[in-house]
Structures are given as structure tokens and as C-alpha cells.
């Protein structure tokens, strides 16, 4: 890493002491602080009171302070908690509030509601339409208003903070009798009412998943009209592009056009060059993004893998790269097998095998390392996992995305310095999504913090064994509460301390 840190072999030392009221709740001593701004590391002691960082001082300056808990972080990095800007944890933060896959990799905040799908506001007329089924079965959707979702999150008190986008497909399913057509003006008006209610209760903005079958019939004009309430509320527009394949430049231009029309920032979700025929195009894709940045606020997120994961989509079935089936409702025994192997077993072609498996999920090994490297290292890129927590064989990004950036991409590949890696997962993310007093190690900011070993941090999750906690994440605090302890234990600790985070200015 940039800035040498003395390495010690002993695990992080944690000592409980009495608090006589003159000190702090937690004192983290002798750490190398990477503060999330991109600045160089510096040695410091950090004190926490009432969930916030109350003091950052030179090592030894706070030796006379009394603390309820003192932690010796010698040889370790203290950074802001990681912000996962692209998740599908909408229902899991309520149904499985321990959120161990995220907490164990240092994530302290998740942004839900991506790709046009959200848990709220939703009033289902039957089974959740694809890809809303990625969030769970019908019984997982219990939030007809966004306010009811916020209340449920705060009641569940998940282990991580939760901020939320509103899904375009979710709004469509509420108001339309069928999703294979454009919405009418009255339907768009009804969607706008629901979006405005959500924005009033702290939603970050609108997301779309225009590549999916239940949104692809929506014309650009529909999304433009629906985005109308965003500017006045200070919201953003995040989009899973209409195409990440050959037509990616046209899809990006559509996204920029929507952002210009609505006068709001644009975030391109999981930017990639998908499909073998698209490999090598990341240069022109990023050039298009940079050109748009000259006239409007535009950014993107990226996950650190060359494989994507979603529902099994017939349009993406090909023999040019491997496709692994992760689940199948009619054929559950096929989960974990390659689509080509299933097709051979059934003596059918790939498309027929995929048709028989549906509804199903899949991992698509359809990207090239060079493109991922170029996009991930671009100054406009922040990190999001895009993990699917309800998948029985999830993509390893669910458990390993953030340690993978620190270990594999920064330390081993030297794609960027550790300070840049942390900035892409903390300070930049908080600024882009309007999360106030988060994302930096600053006095007065909320104490969402991660202590990690820069020499050993790495992702342990693999495609064949994906549910593995990362190595080298030593300690995690959420709103000042010690929430995870790594090392040999790898356990959640203390009360769950997450909360709903409303958009800045709400």
C-alpha cells in the first residue's frame, strides 16, 4: 500500500476499561487512518462518543483519556465503513437483519432499490414479476408505501444502514395491467404520485432496469416523465442500461438524455462491456461518459469481477462464454451446473435448456479482465457489489466485493493505491448518493468504521464456494457500535446498530 504500516503478528487487542465520564465510549489507538478522501494515510488515535467521531489526534495525545473500550490497532488501517451503492438487499435488511455477508466485509451502509426493482412502494397483483422475484417471493413484499418500508427498516434495526432508490419496474407493476407496453399518461401520473411520496420520506431517487423484459417496453419519454419529481427533491437517476452489449453507447446516450431532461445526476449501474463481441470497447464507453461529464453530473458503479449474475435471460444465452445456473424453480437439482452441461444432459440446445429451467438464475462469465480493470480504475467509478442475497448459490460478490478491491485489485494487481480504493468505496460514494456525515473519517461524522489488515485483507468467496467471510477485516463499527470482530472468530457482536438513512435535505 502507499504509506508503510508496521506489521505485527498479534491480533487486534481490545481492552474494556471504566468510563468516568471524562473520556469517550471507544478509543482506537495507533492506527493508520485512510480517511476516504483520497489523502495519504496518517497515524492517529480516534475517539468515539455517542455514535460519532469526537476526536482524531496524534498517536499518544489521548493517552490520558478514559474509554469504555480501548482498541490497539497497531499495524492496521482504519477507514470509513464501506458503502455498497448497488445492492438488492431490500427485503433482507428486514427479514435477515444480521446482514452478515455485508458486515463481515466491512460494509456499513447499503443502497437498495437498484435496477428498477424495489421492495417499496409495491402492491402485488400476483407473483412478483421478473426481476422483482430476485428480492423474494410474494410474502416478502409488504410495503405499499415507502413510509411503511422506512418504518419496517427502523423496526428491524439491521446491522447496516439502509438508503433506498425507488424502482421503475416496481412502480409500473403497481399501476399497469401488463408490462409489455408503454405506460399511459394516467399511469405515469399515478407512478409520479408514488415516487413523490417516497422522495418526501427520504428516498434517494429513481432507478431503472430497462434491459429487463418488464421494463424494456417503456420508451424514453416514459422515464423522462417519471423523472420529473426528482430535481425539486434533490434526487438522482440510477440506471441499469437498456443494453450493456452492442448497443451500449446508444443506451448510455439515453441515460444522459433522461438526466439532462430531469436536471439530475446520472449513475450508470454496474458499467460493463458484456459479451465477447463487446470486449475491448471500455475505452470508447468511458470516453462517452467523459464527454457527458462536460455538460452534466454523471458517474458509474462497478463490481470487481468478470462475471455478472441475474435471472436466466434467454436473450443472454450464448455458447461464447460460460453460463452457470444458480437456481431453477422447476428443476432445483440443476442449481450449480453449467448451462452447457444441462443442455447436453437433456440432449437439447442451450436455448431450449434455458427455457425449461425458467424461472431461474444464472452467472454469466461474459466480461474481459482488461475492460473491468479500465472501468474499475476510472475516476468516475465507485464500487457496488450487485450481490443477490436470496440466490441459493450467490455470485461471490455478495460476500467478497469490497475486500477483493483492497486485496486483489489494489495490493496484488496494483491497479490503484489503497487510498484510491478506499475513496471509491467510501467518500465518493457518500457524496454521490447524498449521505451526509458519512464516508469520511472526520470529527463530527458518524462512526461507521472498518479496521483492516492491509497485508492480509482478501476475499475468500469463490464461484463454487461463495458463502465465505473475507480475511483481514478485523473490526467493524456501525454508528459507533462495535458490530463485527474478525480474526479467527468472524462474529457479529453487540446490538444491531443500523438505521434508515434519508436523502440529504429530507
VMD Tcl script that draws the C-alpha trace (Angstrom):
set ca {
  {0.00 0.00 0.00}
  {1.03 3.65 -0.24}
  {2.43 4.73 3.11}
  {4.18 1.98 5.03}
  {2.48 0.45 8.05}
  {4.44 -1.53 10.60}
  {3.12 -5.09 10.56}
  {2.52 -7.04 13.74}
  {1.50 -10.66 14.01}
  {-0.69 -10.37 17.12}
  {-4.44 -9.96 16.57}
  {-6.06 -6.63 17.28}
  {-6.10 -6.02 21.03}
  {-9.38 -4.94 22.62}
  {-9.48 -3.80 26.25}
  {-12.50 -2.78 28.30}
  {-11.91 -0.03 30.86}
  {-14.15 2.08 33.05}
  {-15.57 5.36 31.80}
  {-15.52 8.10 34.40}
  {-17.38 10.50 32.12}
  {-14.28 12.48 31.13}
  {-13.33 10.43 28.05}
  {-15.15 8.55 25.33}
  {-17.09 5.42 24.56}
  {-14.43 3.90 22.29}
  {-10.77 4.78 21.81}
  {-8.95 3.29 18.81}
  {-5.23 3.76 19.30}
  {-2.24 3.82 17.00}
  {-3.91 3.24 13.65}
  {-3.04 4.34 10.13}
  {-6.06 6.36 9.07}
  {-7.14 6.31 5.42}
  {-9.90 8.86 5.69}
  {-11.87 8.23 2.47}
  {-10.93 11.49 0.75}
  {-8.01 10.08 -1.22}
  {-5.46 11.75 1.05}
  {-2.37 9.90 2.23}
  {-2.56 7.73 5.38}
  {-1.66 9.29 8.72}
  {-1.07 7.80 12.16}
  {-3.67 8.73 14.76}
  {-5.77 7.87 17.77}
  {-9.53 8.09 17.15}
  {-12.20 8.56 19.83}
  {-15.93 7.88 19.54}
  {-18.73 9.35 21.67}
  {-22.47 8.82 21.18}
  {-22.00 7.16 17.82}
  {-19.88 9.90 16.27}
  {-16.16 10.53 15.88}
  {-15.38 13.11 18.53}
  {-11.60 13.36 18.24}
  {-8.81 12.48 15.81}
  {-5.42 13.17 17.33}
  {-1.75 12.34 17.00}
  {-0.77 8.98 18.46}
  {-0.34 9.27 22.23}
  {-2.22 12.55 22.53}
  {-5.23 10.82 24.07}
  {-3.28 8.60 26.48}
  {-4.97 10.18 29.49}
  {-8.48 9.65 28.14}
  {-10.73 7.13 29.80}
  {-12.77 4.91 27.48}
  {-15.34 2.19 27.95}
  {-13.48 0.26 25.27}
  {-9.92 0.72 24.05}
  {-8.63 -0.95 20.89}
  {-4.99 -1.21 19.90}
  {-4.89 -1.05 16.12}
  {-1.12 -1.09 15.61}
  {-0.27 -2.23 12.09}
  {-3.83 -1.83 10.88}
  {-5.72 0.66 8.71}
  {-8.77 2.48 10.00}
  {-11.06 3.63 7.20}
  {-14.68 4.70 6.82}
  {-17.15 1.84 6.64}
  {-17.69 0.73 3.07}
  {-20.82 1.92 1.28}
  {-22.31 -0.67 -1.06}
  {-24.04 1.59 -3.57}
  {-25.55 -1.21 -5.63}
  {-27.43 -3.91 -3.72}
  {-30.59 -5.95 -3.83}
  {-30.84 -6.24 -0.05}
  {-34.25 -4.51 0.01}
  {-36.16 -7.23 1.83}
  {-33.18 -8.88 3.52}
  {-32.40 -5.90 5.72}
  {-35.79 -6.60 7.31}
  {-36.12 -10.40 7.05}
  {-32.45 -11.17 7.80}
  {-31.27 -8.04 9.62}
  {-27.99 -9.58 10.74}
  {-26.69 -8.83 7.20}
  {-23.60 -10.92 7.88}
  {-22.42 -11.17 4.24}
  {-22.10 -7.38 4.16}
  {-20.99 -6.70 7.72}
  {-18.20 -9.29 7.52}
  {-16.60 -7.49 4.55}
  {-16.70 -4.08 6.20}
  {-19.88 -2.74 4.62}
  {-21.72 -0.40 6.98}
  {-24.28 1.09 4.54}
  {-26.23 -0.47 1.66}
  {-28.14 1.31 -1.10}
  {-31.18 -0.75 -2.10}
  {-33.76 -0.33 -4.87}
  {-31.40 -0.70 -7.82}
  {-32.08 -1.89 -11.40}
  {-35.67 -0.70 -11.37}
  {-36.70 -3.12 -8.63}
  {-37.51 -2.15 -5.06}
  {-39.46 -3.56 -2.14}
  {-41.48 -0.36 -1.86}
  {-43.82 1.05 -2.81}
  {-45.26 -2.27 -4.01}
  {-48.78 -3.70 -4.15}
  {-48.57 -7.01 -5.99}
  {-51.42 -8.41 -8.05}
  {-49.87 -11.89 -8.02}
  {-46.35 -13.26 -8.04}
  {-43.60 -10.62 -8.25}
  {-42.71 -10.01 -11.90}
  {-39.20 -10.72 -13.16}
  {-36.72 -9.44 -11.97}
  {-38.54 -8.32 -8.81}
  {-38.51 -12.00 -7.86}
  {-34.82 -11.51 -7.06}
  {-35.99 -9.77 -3.88}
  {-38.05 -12.73 -2.69}
  {-41.43 -14.39 -3.03}
  {-44.80 -12.68 -2.77}
  {-44.76 -12.72 1.04}
  {-41.60 -10.57 1.08}
  {-43.46 -7.57 -0.39}
  {-45.40 -5.96 2.44}
  {-44.80 -2.25 1.87}
  {-47.48 -0.47 -0.19}
  {-45.94 2.91 0.66}
  {-42.33 3.94 1.06}
  {-43.11 5.30 4.53}
  {-44.16 1.80 5.60}
  {-40.85 0.44 4.31}
  {-38.85 3.06 6.25}
  {-40.77 2.15 9.41}
  {-40.08 -1.56 8.84}
  {-36.34 -0.96 8.38}
  {-36.10 1.06 11.55}
  {-38.15 -1.51 13.45}
  {-35.92 -4.36 12.23}
  {-32.79 -2.39 13.17}
  {-30.47 -4.13 10.69}
  {-26.73 -4.39 11.32}
  {-26.04 -1.92 8.50}
  {-27.51 1.41 7.48}
  {-30.01 1.43 4.62}
  {-30.60 4.05 1.93}
  {-33.04 3.44 -0.91}
  {-33.86 4.15 -4.52}
  {-37.33 3.62 -5.98}
  {-37.65 1.08 -8.79}
  {-39.30 1.96 -12.09}
  {-40.43 -1.63 -12.65}
  {-41.96 -1.70 -9.17}
  {-43.95 1.43 -9.95}
  {-45.03 0.02 -13.30}
  {-46.26 -3.19 -11.69}
  {-48.36 -1.16 -9.25}
  {-50.17 0.83 -11.91}
  {-50.28 -1.24 -15.10}
  {-52.34 -4.28 -16.07}
  {-49.43 -5.62 -18.16}
  {-45.82 -4.60 -18.51}
  {-45.16 -5.34 -22.19}
  {-46.29 -1.90 -23.32}
  {-45.69 1.79 -22.66}
  {-47.46 3.38 -19.71}
  {-50.33 5.78 -20.38}
  {-50.36 9.35 -19.10}
  {-52.71 8.50 -16.19}
  {-50.49 5.57 -15.25}
  {-47.39 7.75 -15.33}
  {-49.17 10.34 -13.18}
  {-50.04 7.66 -10.62}
  {-46.43 6.47 -10.63}
  {-45.23 10.05 -10.09}
  {-47.50 10.37 -7.05}
  {-45.93 7.27 -5.51}
  {-42.42 8.43 -6.37}
  {-43.07 11.85 -4.85}
  {-44.31 10.23 -1.62}
  {-41.14 8.20 -1.45}
  {-38.92 11.21 -2.08}
  {-40.73 13.09 0.69}
  {-39.81 10.25 3.06}
  {-36.13 10.23 2.14}
  {-35.71 8.07 -0.95}
  {-32.54 8.83 -2.91}
  {-34.13 8.89 -6.34}
  {-35.32 6.69 -9.19}
  {-33.74 3.57 -10.65}
  {-34.50 1.77 -13.91}
  {-33.71 -1.65 -15.33}
  {-34.55 -1.01 -18.97}
  {-32.82 -4.17 -20.20}
  {-35.35 -6.41 -18.46}
  {-38.43 -7.76 -20.20}
  {-40.87 -5.99 -17.88}
  {-39.31 -2.56 -18.47}
  {-37.88 -2.71 -21.97}
  {-41.22 -1.64 -23.49}
  {-41.04 1.64 -21.61}
  {-40.00 4.34 -24.09}
  {-37.51 7.03 -23.13}
  {-40.39 9.50 -22.87}
  {-42.00 7.42 -20.10}
  {-38.87 7.55 -17.98}
  {-38.41 11.27 -18.69}
  {-41.93 11.97 -17.46}
  {-41.49 9.79 -14.41}
  {-38.19 11.51 -13.51}
  {-39.92 14.90 -13.31}
  {-40.20 14.99 -9.46}
  {-36.51 14.24 -8.94}
  {-34.90 17.65 -9.41}
  {-37.01 19.55 -6.89}
  {-36.33 16.84 -4.30}
  {-32.58 16.70 -4.98}
  {-32.84 13.11 -6.19}
  {-30.70 11.11 -8.61}
  {-31.33 8.83 -11.57}
  {-29.60 5.43 -11.49}
  {-29.95 3.04 -14.40}
  {-29.26 -0.49 -15.46}
  {-28.82 0.47 -19.10}
  {-31.17 -0.69 -21.83}
  {-28.20 -2.60 -23.26}
  {-24.73 -3.48 -21.99}
  {-23.94 -5.30 -25.24}
  {-23.52 -3.95 -28.80}
  {-25.91 -1.00 -28.29}
  {-24.25 0.23 -25.09}
  {-23.33 3.66 -26.45}
  {-26.92 4.29 -27.54}
  {-28.13 3.12 -24.13}
  {-25.73 5.47 -22.39}
  {-26.92 8.37 -24.53}
  {-30.49 7.58 -23.50}
  {-29.46 7.71 -19.83}
  {-27.70 11.04 -20.32}
  {-30.73 12.41 -22.16}
  {-33.01 11.45 -19.26}
  {-30.66 13.06 -16.76}
  {-30.48 16.29 -18.79}
  {-34.23 16.43 -19.16}
  {-34.82 15.88 -15.44}
  {-31.84 18.09 -14.46}
  {-30.48 15.43 -12.10}
  {-27.23 13.47 -11.70}
  {-26.99 10.16 -13.57}
  {-25.45 6.99 -12.15}
  {-24.84 4.14 -14.59}
  {-25.22 0.90 -12.69}
  {-22.59 -1.85 -12.93}
  {-20.98 -0.36 -16.04}
  {-19.53 -3.14 -18.18}
  {-18.80 -4.34 -21.71}
  {-20.87 -7.52 -21.78}
  {-20.47 -10.26 -24.35}
  {-17.44 -11.43 -26.30}
  {-18.24 -9.17 -29.25}
  {-18.14 -6.20 -26.86}
  {-14.75 -6.95 -25.33}
  {-12.21 -4.17 -25.70}
  {-14.78 -1.37 -26.00}
  {-14.30 0.05 -22.49}
  {-12.13 2.85 -23.88}
  {-14.89 4.24 -26.07}
  {-17.51 3.60 -23.37}
  {-15.53 5.64 -20.86}
  {-14.85 8.30 -23.48}
  {-18.62 8.68 -23.91}
  {-19.02 9.02 -20.15}
  {-16.28 11.66 -20.00}
  {-17.88 13.58 -22.86}
  {-21.20 13.61 -20.98}
  {-19.44 14.78 -17.81}
  {-18.58 18.03 -19.60}
  {-22.25 19.01 -19.56}
  {-23.90 17.16 -16.66}
  {-23.10 15.21 -13.48}
  {-22.50 11.58 -14.49}
  {-20.88 8.66 -12.67}
  {-20.98 4.90 -12.54}
  {-20.51 1.94 -10.26}
  {-18.71 -1.32 -10.97}
  {-18.23 -4.66 -9.24}
  {-14.74 -6.25 -9.24}
  {-15.46 -9.42 -11.22}
  {-15.64 -10.54 -14.85}
  {-18.95 -12.35 -14.33}
  {-22.43 -10.93 -13.86}
  {-25.45 -12.51 -12.20}
  {-29.19 -12.13 -12.58}
  {-32.21 -14.10 -13.64}
  {-31.68 -16.52 -16.54}
  {-32.41 -14.39 -19.59}
  {-32.99 -16.07 -22.96}
  {-31.56 -13.01 -24.72}
  {-28.21 -13.57 -22.99}
  {-27.93 -17.29 -23.70}
  {-24.85 -17.96 -25.83}
  {-22.11 -20.52 -26.36}
  {-19.37 -17.87 -26.43}
  {-18.89 -17.82 -22.64}
  {-19.79 -20.00 -19.66}
  {-23.20 -19.65 -18.01}
  {-23.71 -21.21 -14.60}
  {-27.25 -21.86 -13.42}
  {-27.62 -20.82 -9.78}
  {-31.24 -21.82 -9.21}
  {-34.24 -23.14 -11.14}
  {-37.78 -23.25 -9.86}
  {-38.92 -26.25 -11.97}
  {-35.53 -28.03 -11.81}
  {-33.84 -27.16 -8.49}
  {-31.32 -30.00 -8.86}
  {-29.72 -28.12 -11.75}
  {-28.52 -25.31 -9.48}
  {-24.73 -25.08 -9.62}
  {-24.38 -26.73 -13.04}
  {-23.23 -25.11 -16.26}
  {-26.00 -24.47 -18.77}
  {-24.00 -26.31 -21.46}
  {-23.77 -29.41 -19.24}
  {-27.52 -29.29 -18.56}
  {-28.26 -28.97 -22.27}
  {-26.02 -31.95 -23.02}
  {-27.66 -33.98 -20.27}
  {-31.10 -33.24 -21.72}
  {-29.93 -33.58 -25.36}
  {-31.28 -30.14 -26.28}
  {-29.70 -26.85 -27.37}
  {-28.79 -24.08 -24.94}
  {-31.91 -22.00 -25.55}
  {-34.26 -24.92 -25.02}
  {-32.45 -25.88 -21.84}
  {-32.73 -22.30 -20.58}
  {-36.41 -22.18 -21.46}
  {-37.10 -25.37 -19.50}
  {-35.20 -24.04 -16.48}
  {-37.16 -20.81 -16.16}
  {-37.76 -19.11 -13.86}
  {-34.13 -19.45 -12.92}
  {-30.96 -17.55 -12.03}
  {-27.56 -17.54 -13.66}
  {-23.99 -16.30 -13.50}
  {-22.69 -15.08 -16.87}
  {-18.91 -15.18 -17.36}
  {-19.18 -12.59 -20.10}
  {-16.61 -9.86 -19.41}
  {-12.90 -9.40 -20.06}
  {-10.33 -8.53 -17.39}
  {-8.97 -5.57 -19.34}
  {-12.38 -3.92 -19.53}
  {-13.11 -4.49 -15.84}
  {-9.71 -3.09 -14.91}
  {-10.19 0.01 -17.04}
  {-13.71 0.74 -15.76}
  {-12.93 -0.05 -12.12}
  {-9.91 2.27 -12.11}
  {-11.67 5.20 -13.80}
  {-12.03 8.31 -11.60}
  {-15.83 8.33 -12.07}
  {-16.28 4.79 -10.72}
  {-17.41 3.79 -7.24}
  {-17.84 0.22 -6.03}
  {-21.09 -1.69 -5.70}
  {-21.47 -5.43 -5.17}
  {-24.75 -6.12 -7.02}
  {-24.95 -9.21 -4.81}
  {-28.12 -11.33 -4.80}
  {-28.75 -12.40 -1.19}
  {-31.73 -14.63 -2.00}
  {-29.80 -16.71 -4.51}
  {-29.08 -20.20 -3.06}
  {-25.71 -20.19 -4.87}
  {-24.89 -16.49 -4.97}
  {-22.20 -14.82 -7.03}
  {-19.17 -14.41 -4.70}
  {-19.52 -10.62 -4.94}
  {-22.22 -10.87 -2.25}
  {-19.56 -11.82 0.33}
  {-16.32 -10.56 -1.19}
  {-16.57 -7.47 -3.40}
  {-15.00 -4.90 -1.08}
  {-12.10 -6.96 0.30}
  {-11.42 -8.01 -3.30}
  {-10.90 -4.38 -4.28}
  {-8.49 -3.90 -1.35}
  {-6.61 -7.17 -1.69}
  {-6.65 -8.36 -5.28}
  {-7.01 -5.13 -7.23}
  {-5.07 -2.71 -5.03}
  {-2.44 -4.78 -3.20}
  {-1.79 -7.56 -5.74}
  {-2.59 -6.07 -9.16}
  {-1.64 -2.53 -8.07}
  {-4.47 -1.18 -10.20}
  {-4.68 1.82 -7.87}
  {-3.27 2.84 -4.45}
  {-5.09 1.77 -1.30}
  {-6.11 5.36 -0.66}
  {-7.92 5.41 -4.01}
  {-9.51 2.01 -3.36}
  {-10.93 3.26 -0.05}
  {-12.14 6.52 -1.60}
  {-14.07 4.57 -4.27}
  {-15.86 2.64 -1.54}
  {-16.49 5.45 0.97}
  {-16.08 9.20 0.41}
  {-17.02 9.26 -3.27}
  {-19.99 7.01 -2.65}
  {-21.38 9.11 0.20}
  {-21.04 12.30 -1.84}
  {-22.64 10.83 -4.96}
  {-25.65 9.41 -3.11}
  {-26.17 12.32 -0.74}
  {-25.35 10.55 2.53}
  {-24.49 13.30 4.99}
  {-21.81 12.88 7.68}
  {-20.80 9.51 6.24}
  {-17.97 8.18 4.12}
  {-15.07 10.02 5.77}
  {-13.07 9.69 8.97}
  {-13.80 13.19 10.22}
  {-14.56 14.70 13.60}
  {-18.32 15.03 13.92}
  {-19.06 12.32 11.34}
  {-20.91 9.15 12.23}
  {-18.54 6.43 13.38}
  {-19.09 3.93 10.58}
  {-15.58 2.50 10.62}
  {-13.56 -0.50 9.49}
  {-10.24 -1.68 10.91}
  {-8.43 -3.97 8.48}
  {-5.02 -5.50 7.89}
  {-3.70 -4.11 4.59}
  {-1.31 -7.06 4.16}
  {-3.86 -9.86 4.56}
  {-7.26 -8.45 3.58}
  {-8.74 -10.51 0.77}
  {-11.95 -12.05 -0.49}
  {-12.44 -15.73 0.35}
  {-15.70 -16.32 -1.55}
  {-15.46 -18.24 -4.84}
  {-17.93 -19.23 -7.54}
  {-18.01 -22.80 -6.24}
  {-17.93 -21.87 -2.54}
  {-19.39 -18.36 -2.38}
  {-20.59 -18.04 1.21}
  {-17.21 -17.34 2.80}
  {-16.36 -14.40 5.04}
  {-13.40 -12.30 3.97}
  {-9.98 -12.39 5.61}
  {-8.27 -9.39 7.16}
  {-11.35 -7.42 8.21}
  {-10.55 -7.02 11.89}
  {-13.30 -4.84 13.39}
  {-16.38 -3.01 12.13}
  {-18.32 -0.24 13.85}
  {-21.77 0.93 12.73}
  {-22.89 4.24 14.22}
  {-20.22 3.83 16.87}
  {-21.29 0.33 17.92}
  {-18.72 -2.46 17.62}
  {-20.65 -4.73 15.28}
  {-18.18 -7.28 13.87}
  {-14.97 -8.90 15.01}
  {-12.83 -10.79 12.53}
  {-9.72 -12.87 13.08}
  {-10.43 -16.48 13.93}
  {-13.87 -15.61 15.34}
  {-15.57 -13.80 12.46}
  {-18.64 -13.00 14.52}
  {-21.22 -10.24 14.75}
  {-21.02 -8.54 18.12}
  {-23.26 -6.34 20.21}
  {-26.66 -4.93 19.29}
  {-27.53 -4.23 15.66}
  {-26.97 -0.54 15.13}
  {-28.02 0.27 11.56}
  {-30.79 2.67 10.63}
  {-32.57 4.11 7.62}
  {-30.64 6.96 6.01}
  {-32.77 9.60 4.37}
  {-31.52 11.60 1.40}
  {-29.68 14.77 2.39}
  {-32.08 17.64 2.88}
  {-35.13 15.47 3.61}
}
mol new
graphics top color blue
foreach p $ca { graphics top sphere $p radius 0.5 }
foreach p [lrange $ca 0 end-1] q [lrange $ca 1 end] { graphics top cylinder $p $q radius 0.2 }
display resetview
